[in-house]
Amino acid sequence: MTASHTSAPMTRTDGAPVRADELTAVPVRHWGRWIAAATALLSLVGLVGSLAKNPNLHWDVVGHYLFADLIFEGLVTTLWLTAAAMAVGLVLGTLVAVMRLSASPVLYGLSSLFVWLFRGTPLLVQIIFWAYAAALYKHVMIGIPFTTVTFVQFDTNSLLTPSIAALLALGLNEAAYASEIVRAGIQSVDPGQTEAAHSLGMKPALTMRRIVLPQAMRVIIPPMGNETINMLKTTAYVSVIAAHDLMSNIQDVYAQNYQVIPMLVVAALWYLALTTVLSVPQAWLERRYGRGTTRMAQVSPLRRMFVGVTGLLTANRDRKG
């Protein structure tokens, strides 16, 4: 036998019950959050103030070179390398991912070998390898294998310029990582979707293009957006082969004026600005392809922050009122 307990209604001092509209809601005070927020803000203000007053940063040098023509020339190279390398990586990575999911052991073996090779060696080694590929093959020839018949012949040094070598290294390396992202996205789709498409008479290629890949984008977009931002920063590696990107031009400047820290600040400011710009379409794509999954995926970070601050101010005002 169990006893049931009911809460007694709240009453005044005279014994009369308290109406619901007479109750005052007191929000829970999270003192730990306020202390952590105040500590973080004070630390940030102290760091910014220390950097602003530090004479060794030479802000006059930073301001002089921040919008210099040499910097903009490097930015153009950095941006086209990022876009071209991601295009190569995405197209080739999708092809490699489909090959790895193929039932053919030859296609699976070749794609696995590709991923193993380009994902298992450092990107810096790959950049230098493509830049000095002429030491391995002086000429690039197209002809009949195992014969002396040659249709077209190119000089390797003329063909593999620093920019082309950088594009090959970045694009092929990105393809290895993109293939794993795409493969994970494809495998996240319910196999029943493919079976239903095949039952309707759709061919495998059409099923992949019209049914599987659109659903896999929800899984592919977030990491691929991070890969794009990472690619923008990774282009700094091509400075070792003087590809005339942003970092290469920065190094050329501080090699002459010896202002290493100010020039690195210039590079950091531009990389921060570009990654911030790239974060906007990434967040939009994540919300678009995340529709129907979670409510928070449909809210931008800025709106989420604005709603949180507005709610906090409203609660404080209601408490004071």
DOBALO-964123 format. One record per residue (C-alpha): residue number from 1; residue in three letters; x, y, z. Coordinates in Angstrom, 3 decimals, padded with zeros to 6 digits. Example, Ala and Ser with C-alpha at 12.3 -4.5 7.8 and 13.67 -1.06 7.14 Angstrom:
% residues 2
<vexgu num="1" residuo="ALA" u="012.300" v="-004.500" w="007.800"/>
<vexgu num="2" residuo="SER" u="013.670" v="-001.060" w="007.140"/>
***
This chain:
% residues 321
<vexgu num="1" residuo="MET" u="000.000" v="000.000" w="000.000"/>
<vexgu num="2" residuo="THR" u="001.496" v="003.325" w="-001.053"/>
<vexgu num="3" residuo="ALA" u="000.722" v="006.733" w="000.358"/>
<vexgu num="4" residuo="SER" u="000.161" v="009.632" w="-002.024"/>
<vexgu num="5" residuo="HIS" u="001.528" v="013.074" w="-001.124"/>
<vexgu num="6" residuo="THR" u="000.009" v="016.268" w="-002.488"/>
<vexgu num="7" residuo="SER" u="001.595" v="019.660" w="-002.025"/>
<vexgu num="8" residuo="ALA" u="-000.448" v="022.063" w="000.055"/>
<vexgu num="9" residuo="PRO" u="-001.414" v="025.350" w="-001.600"/>
<vexgu num="10" residuo="MET" u="000.572" v="028.448" w="-000.649"/>
<vexgu num="11" residuo="THR" u="-001.258" v="030.732" w="001.776"/>
<vexgu num="12" residuo="ARG" u="-000.864" v="034.250" w="003.149"/>
<vexgu num="13" residuo="THR" u="-000.278" v="035.025" w="006.774"/>
<vexgu num="14" residuo="ASP" u="-004.031" v="035.332" w="007.278"/>
<vexgu num="15" residuo="GLY" u="-004.568" v="031.838" w="005.875"/>
<vexgu num="16" residuo="ALA" u="-006.045" v="032.907" w="002.523"/>
<vexgu num="17" residuo="PRO" u="-004.636" v="031.073" w="-000.535"/>
<vexgu num="18" residuo="VAL" u="-002.221" v="032.931" w="-002.837"/>
<vexgu num="19" residuo="ARG" u="-003.423" v="033.446" w="-006.405"/>
<vexgu num="20" residuo="ALA" u="-001.178" v="032.463" w="-009.315"/>
<vexgu num="21" residuo="ASP" u="-000.911" v="036.034" w="-010.619"/>
<vexgu num="22" residuo="GLU" u="000.424" v="037.137" w="-007.228"/>
<vexgu num="23" residuo="LEU" u="003.455" v="034.843" w="-007.433"/>
<vexgu num="24" residuo="THR" u="006.806" v="036.383" w="-008.366"/>
<vexgu num="25" residuo="ALA" u="009.210" v="034.254" w="-010.386"/>
<vexgu num="26" residuo="VAL" u="012.809" v="034.667" w="-009.237"/>
<vexgu num="27" residuo="PRO" u="015.326" v="033.516" w="-011.866"/>
<vexgu num="28" residuo="VAL" u="018.172" v="031.287" w="-010.781"/>
<vexgu num="29" residuo="ARG" u="021.395" v="033.256" w="-010.439"/>
<vexgu num="30" residuo="HIS" u="024.396" v="031.519" w="-011.997"/>
<vexgu num="31" residuo="TRP" u="027.188" v="033.250" w="-010.131"/>
<vexgu num="32" residuo="GLY" u="029.816" v="030.888" w="-011.556"/>
<vexgu num="33" residuo="ARG" u="028.961" v="031.958" w="-015.114"/>
<vexgu num="34" residuo="TRP" u="029.209" v="035.647" w="-014.227"/>
<vexgu num="35" residuo="ILE" u="032.581" v="035.145" w="-012.543"/>
<vexgu num="36" residuo="ALA" u="033.916" v="033.121" w="-015.492"/>
<vexgu num="37" residuo="ALA" u="032.628" v="035.706" w="-018.007"/>
<vexgu num="38" residuo="ALA" u="034.128" v="038.611" w="-016.051"/>
<vexgu num="39" residuo="THR" u="037.472" v="036.816" w="-015.748"/>
<vexgu num="40" residuo="ALA" u="037.559" v="036.042" w="-019.463"/>
<vexgu num="41" residuo="LEU" u="036.680" v="039.639" w="-020.411"/>
<vexgu num="42" residuo="LEU" u="039.285" v="041.105" w="-018.059"/>
<vexgu num="43" residuo="SER" u="041.931" v="038.766" w="-019.445"/>
<vexgu num="44" residuo="LEU" u="041.012" v="039.698" w="-023.016"/>
<vexgu num="45" residuo="VAL" u="041.092" v="043.432" w="-022.247"/>
<vexgu num="46" residuo="GLY" u="044.466" v="043.045" w="-020.556"/>
<vexgu num="47" residuo="LEU" u="045.922" v="041.128" w="-023.491"/>
<vexgu num="48" residuo="VAL" u="044.602" v="043.603" w="-026.067"/>
<vexgu num="49" residuo="GLY" u="045.881" v="046.525" w="-024.035"/>
<vexgu num="50" residuo="SER" u="049.301" v="044.939" w="-023.668"/>
<vexgu num="51" residuo="LEU" u="049.567" v="044.314" w="-027.404"/>
<vexgu num="52" residuo="ALA" u="048.327" v="047.812" w="-028.272"/>
<vexgu num="53" residuo="LYS" u="050.967" v="049.470" w="-026.068"/>
<vexgu num="54" residuo="ASN" u="053.835" v="047.160" w="-027.004"/>
<vexgu num="55" residuo="PRO" u="056.377" v="049.262" w="-028.969"/>
<vexgu num="56" residuo="ASN" u="058.007" v="046.145" w="-030.443"/>
<vexgu num="57" residuo="LEU" u="054.968" v="045.508" w="-032.647"/>
<vexgu num="58" residuo="HIS" u="055.617" v="048.691" w="-034.659"/>
<vexgu num="59" residuo="TRP" u="052.010" v="049.423" w="-035.541"/>
<vexgu num="60" residuo="ASP" u="053.188" v="052.039" w="-038.032"/>
<vexgu num="61" residuo="VAL" u="054.849" v="049.252" w="-040.064"/>
<vexgu num="62" residuo="VAL" u="051.703" v="047.126" w="-039.786"/>
<vexgu num="63" residuo="GLY" u="049.560" v="049.991" w="-041.049"/>
<vexgu num="64" residuo="HIS" u="051.961" v="050.757" w="-043.890"/>
<vexgu num="65" residuo="TYR" u="052.000" v="047.210" w="-045.299"/>
<vexgu num="66" residuo="LEU" u="048.451" v="046.129" w="-044.416"/>
<vexgu num="67" residuo="PHE" u="047.052" v="047.437" w="-047.720"/>
<vexgu num="68" residuo="ALA" u="050.236" v="047.415" w="-049.802"/>
<vexgu num="69" residuo="ASP" u="050.100" v="046.273" w="-053.428"/>
<vexgu num="70" residuo="LEU" u="052.484" v="043.388" w="-052.703"/>
<vexgu num="71" residuo="ILE" u="050.093" v="042.075" w="-050.052"/>
<vexgu num="72" residuo="PHE" u="047.100" v="042.217" w="-052.395"/>
<vexgu num="73" residuo="GLU" u="049.055" v="040.362" w="-055.072"/>
<vexgu num="74" residuo="GLY" u="049.753" v="037.600" w="-052.566"/>
<vexgu num="75" residuo="LEU" u="046.098" v="037.554" w="-051.513"/>
<vexgu num="76" residuo="VAL" u="045.002" v="036.946" w="-055.101"/>
<vexgu num="77" residuo="THR" u="047.331" v="033.937" w="-055.363"/>
<vexgu num="78" residuo="THR" u="046.192" v="032.616" w="-051.983"/>
<vexgu num="79" residuo="LEU" u="042.516" v="032.883" w="-052.898"/>
<vexgu num="80" residuo="TRP" u="042.785" v="031.227" w="-056.304"/>
<vexgu num="81" residuo="LEU" u="044.951" v="028.464" w="-054.884"/>
<vexgu num="82" residuo="THR" u="042.342" v="027.847" w="-052.176"/>
<vexgu num="83" residuo="ALA" u="039.442" v="027.775" w="-054.633"/>
<vexgu num="84" residuo="ALA" u="041.241" v="025.664" w="-057.253"/>
<vexgu num="85" residuo="ALA" u="042.664" v="023.178" w="-054.739"/>
<vexgu num="86" residuo="MET" u="039.264" v="022.698" w="-053.087"/>
<vexgu num="87" residuo="ALA" u="037.623" v="022.198" w="-056.489"/>
<vexgu num="88" residuo="VAL" u="040.211" v="019.575" w="-057.437"/>
<vexgu num="89" residuo="GLY" u="039.976" v="017.949" w="-054.017"/>
<vexgu num="90" residuo="LEU" u="036.179" v="017.825" w="-053.974"/>
<vexgu num="91" residuo="VAL" u="035.754" v="016.441" w="-057.496"/>
<vexgu num="92" residuo="LEU" u="038.580" v="013.917" w="-057.220"/>
<vexgu num="93" residuo="GLY" u="037.674" v="013.083" w="-053.614"/>
<vexgu num="94" residuo="THR" u="034.076" v="012.277" w="-054.589"/>
<vexgu num="95" residuo="LEU" u="035.339" v="010.007" w="-057.360"/>
<vexgu num="96" residuo="VAL" u="037.749" v="008.255" w="-054.991"/>
<vexgu num="97" residuo="ALA" u="034.995" v="007.852" w="-052.376"/>
<vexgu num="98" residuo="VAL" u="032.688" v="006.195" w="-054.904"/>
<vexgu num="99" residuo="MET" u="035.553" v="003.932" w="-055.978"/>
<vexgu num="100" residuo="ARG" u="036.190" v="002.908" w="-052.369"/>
<vexgu num="101" residuo="LEU" u="032.535" v="001.946" w="-052.035"/>
<vexgu num="102" residuo="SER" u="032.623" v="-000.032" w="-055.289"/>
<vexgu num="103" residuo="ALA" u="032.287" v="-003.812" w="-055.305"/>
<vexgu num="104" residuo="SER" u="035.216" v="-004.017" w="-057.730"/>
<vexgu num="105" residuo="PRO" u="038.386" v="-005.039" w="-055.873"/>
<vexgu num="106" residuo="VAL" u="040.541" v="-003.209" w="-058.443"/>
<vexgu num="107" residuo="LEU" u="038.753" v="000.126" w="-057.960"/>
<vexgu num="108" residuo="TYR" u="038.736" v="-000.341" w="-054.198"/>
<vexgu num="109" residuo="GLY" u="042.441" v="-001.189" w="-054.164"/>
<vexgu num="110" residuo="LEU" u="043.473" v="001.763" w="-056.339"/>
<vexgu num="111" residuo="SER" u="041.404" v="004.251" w="-054.336"/>
<vexgu num="112" residuo="SER" u="042.702" v="002.880" w="-051.037"/>
<vexgu num="113" residuo="LEU" u="046.275" v="003.167" w="-052.334"/>
<vexgu num="114" residuo="PHE" u="045.625" v="006.796" w="-053.316"/>
<vexgu num="115" residuo="VAL" u="044.283" v="007.683" w="-049.870"/>
<vexgu num="116" residuo="TRP" u="047.102" v="005.799" w="-048.136"/>
<vexgu num="117" residuo="LEU" u="049.784" v="007.586" w="-050.145"/>
<vexgu num="118" residuo="PHE" u="048.576" v="011.192" w="-050.025"/>
<vexgu num="119" residuo="ARG" u="047.157" v="011.061" w="-046.518"/>
<vexgu num="120" residuo="GLY" u="050.143" v="009.232" w="-045.096"/>
<vexgu num="121" residuo="THR" u="052.865" v="011.661" w="-046.237"/>
<vexgu num="122" residuo="PRO" u="053.292" v="015.226" w="-044.938"/>
<vexgu num="123" residuo="LEU" u="051.871" v="017.966" w="-047.116"/>
<vexgu num="124" residuo="LEU" u="055.134" v="019.894" w="-046.952"/>
<vexgu num="125" residuo="VAL" u="056.972" v="016.896" w="-048.426"/>
<vexgu num="126" residuo="GLN" u="054.424" v="016.681" w="-051.241"/>
<vexgu num="127" residuo="ILE" u="054.784" v="020.391" w="-052.056"/>
<vexgu num="128" residuo="ILE" u="058.563" v="020.138" w="-052.277"/>
<vexgu num="129" residuo="PHE" u="058.327" v="016.899" w="-054.281"/>
<vexgu num="130" residuo="TRP" u="056.128" v="018.458" w="-056.980"/>
<vexgu num="131" residuo="ALA" u="058.300" v="021.567" w="-057.072"/>
<vexgu num="132" residuo="TYR" u="061.417" v="019.472" w="-057.748"/>
<vexgu num="133" residuo="ALA" u="059.787" v="016.780" w="-059.876"/>
<vexgu num="134" residuo="ALA" u="062.142" v="017.725" w="-062.729"/>
<vexgu num="135" residuo="ALA" u="064.947" v="016.023" w="-060.793"/>
<vexgu num="136" residuo="LEU" u="063.022" v="012.763" w="-061.264"/>
<vexgu num="137" residuo="TYR" u="061.691" v="013.279" w="-064.804"/>
<vexgu num="138" residuo="LYS" u="063.254" v="015.963" w="-066.998"/>
<vexgu num="139" residuo="HIS" u="060.430" v="015.658" w="-069.531"/>
<vexgu num="140" residuo="VAL" u="056.749" v="014.768" w="-069.358"/>
<vexgu num="141" residuo="MET" u="055.910" v="012.593" w="-072.357"/>
<vexgu num="142" residuo="ILE" u="052.617" v="011.216" w="-073.649"/>
<vexgu num="143" residuo="GLY" u="052.887" v="008.233" w="-075.973"/>
<vexgu num="144" residuo="ILE" u="052.591" v="004.477" w="-076.230"/>
<vexgu num="145" residuo="PRO" u="053.859" v="002.744" w="-073.072"/>
<vexgu num="146" residuo="PHE" u="056.953" v="000.520" w="-073.333"/>
<vexgu num="147" residuo="THR" u="057.810" v="001.965" w="-076.749"/>
<vexgu num="148" residuo="THR" u="059.762" v="004.950" w="-078.040"/>
<vexgu num="149" residuo="VAL" u="056.672" v="006.411" w="-079.731"/>
<vexgu num="150" residuo="THR" u="055.937" v="009.858" w="-078.229"/>
<vexgu num="151" residuo="PHE" u="053.023" v="012.075" w="-079.213"/>
<vexgu num="152" residuo="VAL" u="053.600" v="015.090" w="-076.945"/>
<vexgu num="153" residuo="GLN" u="056.598" v="016.089" w="-074.861"/>
<vexgu num="154" residuo="PHE" u="056.907" v="018.902" w="-072.301"/>
<vexgu num="155" residuo="ASP" u="059.794" v="020.213" w="-070.284"/>
<vexgu num="156" residuo="THR" u="059.014" v="019.476" w="-066.636"/>
<vexgu num="157" residuo="ASN" u="060.412" v="022.747" w="-065.284"/>
<vexgu num="158" residuo="SER" u="058.315" v="024.734" w="-067.737"/>
<vexgu num="159" residuo="LEU" u="055.204" v="022.671" w="-067.039"/>
<vexgu num="160" residuo="LEU" u="055.430" v="022.504" w="-063.254"/>
<vexgu num="161" residuo="THR" u="055.753" v="026.152" w="-062.280"/>
<vexgu num="162" residuo="PRO" u="055.668" v="026.909" w="-058.528"/>
<vexgu num="163" residuo="SER" u="051.956" v="027.764" w="-058.738"/>
<vexgu num="164" residuo="ILE" u="051.078" v="024.556" w="-060.627"/>
<vexgu num="165" residuo="ALA" u="053.214" v="022.471" w="-058.286"/>
<vexgu num="166" residuo="ALA" u="051.448" v="024.049" w="-055.304"/>
<vexgu num="167" residuo="LEU" u="048.032" v="023.378" w="-056.862"/>
<vexgu num="168" residuo="LEU" u="048.881" v="019.726" w="-057.523"/>
<vexgu num="169" residuo="ALA" u="050.148" v="019.175" w="-053.993"/>
<vexgu num="170" residuo="LEU" u="047.239" v="020.934" w="-052.295"/>
<vexgu num="171" residuo="GLY" u="044.570" v="019.455" w="-054.573"/>
<vexgu num="172" residuo="LEU" u="045.756" v="015.842" w="-054.401"/>
<vexgu num="173" residuo="ASN" u="046.299" v="016.008" w="-050.658"/>
<vexgu num="174" residuo="GLU" u="042.842" v="017.491" w="-050.148"/>
<vexgu num="175" residuo="ALA" u="041.307" v="014.808" w="-052.380"/>
<vexgu num="176" residuo="ALA" u="042.544" v="012.114" w="-049.987"/>
<vexgu num="177" residuo="TYR" u="040.856" v="013.767" w="-047.003"/>
<vexgu num="178" residuo="ALA" u="037.746" v="014.812" w="-048.940"/>
<vexgu num="179" residuo="SER" u="037.226" v="011.239" w="-050.103"/>
<vexgu num="180" residuo="GLU" u="036.910" v="010.047" w="-046.519"/>
<vexgu num="181" residuo="ILE" u="034.462" v="012.852" w="-045.703"/>
<vexgu num="182" residuo="VAL" u="032.330" v="012.060" w="-048.742"/>
<vexgu num="183" residuo="ARG" u="032.494" v="008.322" w="-048.043"/>
<vexgu num="184" residuo="ALA" u="031.282" v="008.905" w="-044.479"/>
<vexgu num="185" residuo="GLY" u="028.446" v="011.061" w="-045.792"/>
<vexgu num="186" residuo="ILE" u="027.378" v="008.438" w="-048.334"/>
<vexgu num="187" residuo="GLN" u="027.450" v="005.675" w="-045.736"/>
<vexgu num="188" residuo="SER" u="025.284" v="007.778" w="-043.403"/>
<vexgu num="189" residuo="VAL" u="022.364" v="007.555" w="-045.847"/>
<vexgu num="190" residuo="ASP" u="019.931" v="004.711" w="-045.167"/>
<vexgu num="191" residuo="PRO" u="020.615" v="001.844" w="-047.626"/>
<vexgu num="192" residuo="GLY" u="016.880" v="001.588" w="-048.088"/>
<vexgu num="193" residuo="GLN" u="016.999" v="004.829" w="-050.075"/>
<vexgu num="194" residuo="THR" u="019.254" v="003.193" w="-052.651"/>
<vexgu num="195" residuo="GLU" u="017.167" v="000.043" w="-052.752"/>
<vexgu num="196" residuo="ALA" u="013.996" v="002.073" w="-053.291"/>
<vexgu num="197" residuo="ALA" u="015.614" v="004.021" w="-056.121"/>
<vexgu num="198" residuo="HIS" u="016.797" v="000.837" w="-057.802"/>
<vexgu num="199" residuo="SER" u="013.302" v="-000.647" w="-057.481"/>
<vexgu num="200" residuo="LEU" u="012.019" v="002.355" w="-059.431"/>
<vexgu num="201" residuo="GLY" u="014.440" v="001.565" w="-062.257"/>
<vexgu num="202" residuo="MET" u="017.046" v="004.242" w="-061.501"/>
<vexgu num="203" residuo="LYS" u="020.594" v="003.389" w="-062.515"/>
<vexgu num="204" residuo="PRO" u="023.366" v="003.383" w="-059.867"/>
<vexgu num="205" residuo="ALA" u="024.985" v="006.575" w="-061.181"/>
<vexgu num="206" residuo="LEU" u="021.655" v="008.426" w="-061.224"/>
<vexgu num="207" residuo="THR" u="020.790" v="007.099" w="-057.785"/>
<vexgu num="208" residuo="MET" u="024.073" v="008.342" w="-056.415"/>
<vexgu num="209" residuo="ARG" u="023.660" v="011.786" w="-058.000"/>
<vexgu num="210" residuo="ARG" u="019.954" v="012.387" w="-057.332"/>
<vexgu num="211" residuo="ILE" u="019.197" v="010.389" w="-054.179"/>
<vexgu num="212" residuo="VAL" u="022.280" v="009.590" w="-052.081"/>
<vexgu num="213" residuo="LEU" u="024.545" v="012.624" w="-052.444"/>
<vexgu num="214" residuo="PRO" u="021.837" v="015.250" w="-051.699"/>
<vexgu num="215" residuo="GLN" u="021.033" v="013.460" w="-048.429"/>
<vexgu num="216" residuo="ALA" u="024.704" v="012.978" w="-047.623"/>
<vexgu num="217" residuo="MET" u="025.345" v="016.736" w="-047.870"/>
<vexgu num="218" residuo="ARG" u="024.058" v="017.189" w="-044.324"/>
<vexgu num="219" residuo="VAL" u="027.015" v="015.156" w="-043.098"/>
<vexgu num="220" residuo="ILE" u="029.507" v="016.372" w="-045.722"/>
<vexgu num="221" residuo="ILE" u="029.025" v="020.150" w="-045.500"/>
<vexgu num="222" residuo="PRO" u="030.304" v="020.874" w="-041.924"/>
<vexgu num="223" residuo="PRO" u="033.673" v="019.072" w="-042.222"/>
<vexgu num="224" residuo="MET" u="034.093" v="020.217" w="-045.825"/>
<vexgu num="225" residuo="GLY" u="033.585" v="023.803" w="-044.729"/>
<vexgu num="226" residuo="ASN" u="036.288" v="023.323" w="-042.133"/>
<vexgu num="227" residuo="GLU" u="038.522" v="021.838" w="-044.827"/>
<vexgu num="228" residuo="THR" u="038.025" v="024.970" w="-046.951"/>
<vexgu num="229" residuo="ILE" u="039.020" v="027.243" w="-044.085"/>
<vexgu num="230" residuo="ASN" u="041.959" v="024.981" w="-043.308"/>
<vexgu num="231" residuo="MET" u="042.995" v="025.033" w="-046.984"/>
<vexgu num="232" residuo="LEU" u="043.120" v="028.828" w="-046.913"/>
<vexgu num="233" residuo="LYS" u="045.640" v="028.674" w="-044.076"/>
<vexgu num="234" residuo="THR" u="047.474" v="025.679" w="-045.517"/>
<vexgu num="235" residuo="THR" u="048.391" v="027.676" w="-048.624"/>
<vexgu num="236" residuo="ALA" u="051.016" v="029.344" w="-046.436"/>
<vexgu num="237" residuo="TYR" u="053.075" v="026.156" w="-046.840"/>
<vexgu num="238" residuo="VAL" u="053.707" v="026.927" w="-050.496"/>
<vexgu num="239" residuo="SER" u="055.963" v="029.783" w="-049.400"/>
<vexgu num="240" residuo="VAL" u="058.766" v="027.204" w="-049.235"/>
<vexgu num="241" residuo="ILE" u="058.747" v="027.045" w="-053.052"/>
<vexgu num="242" residuo="ALA" u="058.172" v="030.797" w="-053.559"/>
<vexgu num="243" residuo="ALA" u="054.720" v="030.486" w="-055.103"/>
<vexgu num="244" residuo="HIS" u="054.070" v="034.233" w="-054.549"/>
<vexgu num="245" residuo="ASP" u="051.176" v="033.695" w="-052.174"/>
<vexgu num="246" residuo="LEU" u="050.466" v="035.961" w="-049.206"/>
<vexgu num="247" residuo="MET" u="053.014" v="034.304" w="-046.924"/>
<vexgu num="248" residuo="SER" u="055.687" v="034.265" w="-049.644"/>
<vexgu num="249" residuo="ASN" u="055.345" v="038.017" w="-050.183"/>
<vexgu num="250" residuo="ILE" u="055.355" v="038.623" w="-046.431"/>
<vexgu num="251" residuo="GLN" u="058.622" v="036.706" w="-046.147"/>
<vexgu num="252" residuo="ASP" u="060.111" v="038.700" w="-049.027"/>
<vexgu num="253" residuo="VAL" u="059.331" v="041.933" w="-047.174"/>
<vexgu num="254" residuo="TYR" u="060.685" v="041.015" w="-043.754"/>
<vexgu num="255" residuo="ALA" u="063.781" v="039.529" w="-045.383"/>
<vexgu num="256" residuo="GLN" u="064.576" v="043.104" w="-046.456"/>
<vexgu num="257" residuo="ASN" u="063.343" v="045.285" w="-043.580"/>
<vexgu num="258" residuo="TYR" u="063.878" v="042.707" w="-040.761"/>
<vexgu num="259" residuo="GLN" u="060.470" v="043.575" w="-039.260"/>
<vexgu num="260" residuo="VAL" u="059.467" v="039.950" w="-038.727"/>
<vexgu num="261" residuo="ILE" u="056.817" v="040.352" w="-036.012"/>
<vexgu num="262" residuo="PRO" u="054.971" v="043.311" w="-037.625"/>
<vexgu num="263" residuo="MET" u="054.833" v="041.527" w="-040.982"/>
<vexgu num="264" residuo="LEU" u="053.546" v="038.357" w="-039.339"/>
<vexgu num="265" residuo="VAL" u="050.836" v="040.470" w="-037.702"/>
<vexgu num="266" residuo="VAL" u="049.867" v="041.704" w="-041.174"/>
<vexgu num="267" residuo="ALA" u="049.603" v="038.098" w="-042.396"/>
<vexgu num="268" residuo="ALA" u="047.624" v="037.050" w="-039.305"/>
<vexgu num="269" residuo="LEU" u="045.143" v="039.910" w="-039.728"/>
<vexgu num="270" residuo="TRP" u="044.476" v="039.028" w="-043.357"/>
<vexgu num="271" residuo="TYR" u="044.131" v="035.303" w="-042.643"/>
<vexgu num="272" residuo="LEU" u="041.713" v="036.092" w="-039.800"/>
<vexgu num="273" residuo="ALA" u="039.668" v="038.356" w="-042.063"/>
<vexgu num="274" residuo="LEU" u="039.475" v="035.768" w="-044.846"/>
<vexgu num="275" residuo="THR" u="038.568" v="032.881" w="-042.537"/>
<vexgu num="276" residuo="THR" u="035.854" v="035.045" w="-040.972"/>
<vexgu num="277" residuo="VAL" u="034.379" v="035.750" w="-044.404"/>
<vexgu num="278" residuo="LEU" u="034.478" v="032.041" w="-045.293"/>
<vexgu num="279" residuo="SER" u="032.728" v="031.140" w="-042.037"/>
<vexgu num="280" residuo="VAL" u="029.571" v="032.996" w="-043.132"/>
<vexgu num="281" residuo="PRO" u="028.637" v="030.784" w="-046.135"/>
<vexgu num="282" residuo="GLN" u="029.709" v="027.712" w="-044.167"/>
<vexgu num="283" residuo="ALA" u="027.246" v="028.543" w="-041.371"/>
<vexgu num="284" residuo="TRP" u="024.502" v="029.247" w="-043.930"/>
<vexgu num="285" residuo="LEU" u="025.059" v="025.930" w="-045.695"/>
<vexgu num="286" residuo="GLU" u="025.075" v="024.048" w="-042.397"/>
<vexgu num="287" residuo="ARG" u="021.724" v="025.592" w="-041.438"/>
<vexgu num="288" residuo="ARG" u="020.275" v="024.921" w="-044.892"/>
<vexgu num="289" residuo="TYR" u="021.227" v="021.256" w="-045.052"/>
<vexgu num="290" residuo="GLY" u="020.516" v="020.780" w="-041.338"/>
<vexgu num="291" residuo="ARG" u="016.855" v="021.737" w="-041.681"/>
<vexgu num="292" residuo="GLY" u="014.526" v="019.223" w="-040.087"/>
<vexgu num="293" residuo="THR" u="017.164" v="017.800" w="-037.732"/>
<vexgu num="294" residuo="THR" u="017.669" v="020.160" w="-034.777"/>
<vexgu num="295" residuo="ARG" u="016.322" v="023.590" w="-033.955"/>
<vexgu num="296" residuo="MET" u="019.740" v="024.975" w="-033.092"/>
<vexgu num="297" residuo="ALA" u="021.015" v="024.098" w="-036.566"/>
<vexgu num="298" residuo="GLN" u="018.554" v="026.657" w="-037.957"/>
<vexgu num="299" residuo="VAL" u="019.784" v="029.508" w="-035.753"/>
<vexgu num="300" residuo="SER" u="022.912" v="031.439" w="-036.653"/>
<vexgu num="301" residuo="PRO" u="025.553" v="031.931" w="-033.936"/>
<vexgu num="302" residuo="LEU" u="025.083" v="035.723" w="-033.955"/>
<vexgu num="303" residuo="ARG" u="021.331" v="035.395" w="-033.539"/>
<vexgu num="304" residuo="ARG" u="021.822" v="032.829" w="-030.798"/>
<vexgu num="305" residuo="MET" u="024.143" v="035.224" w="-028.966"/>
<vexgu num="306" residuo="PHE" u="021.736" v="038.135" w="-029.486"/>
<vexgu num="307" residuo="VAL" u="018.790" v="036.107" w="-028.163"/>
<vexgu num="308" residuo="GLY" u="020.795" v="035.071" w="-025.111"/>
<vexgu num="309" residuo="VAL" u="021.819" v="038.634" w="-024.255"/>
<vexgu num="310" residuo="THR" u="018.297" v="039.961" w="-024.877"/>
<vexgu num="311" residuo="GLY" u="016.798" v="037.281" w="-022.660"/>
<vexgu num="312" residuo="LEU" u="019.252" v="038.084" w="-019.893"/>
<vexgu num="313" residuo="LEU" u="018.475" v="041.812" w="-020.028"/>
<vexgu num="314" residuo="THR" u="014.725" v="041.126" w="-020.069"/>
<vexgu num="315" residuo="ALA" u="014.983" v="038.873" w="-017.035"/>
<vexgu num="316" residuo="ASN" u="016.966" v="041.505" w="-015.118"/>
<vexgu num="317" residuo="ARG" u="014.422" v="044.205" w="-016.022"/>
<vexgu num="318" residuo="ASP" u="011.487" v="042.040" w="-014.946"/>
<vexgu num="319" residuo="ARG" u="013.205" v="041.234" w="-011.663"/>
<vexgu num="320" residuo="LYS" u="013.836" v="044.903" w="-010.906"/>
<vexgu num="321" residuo="GLY" u="010.280" v="045.804" w="-011.929"/>
***
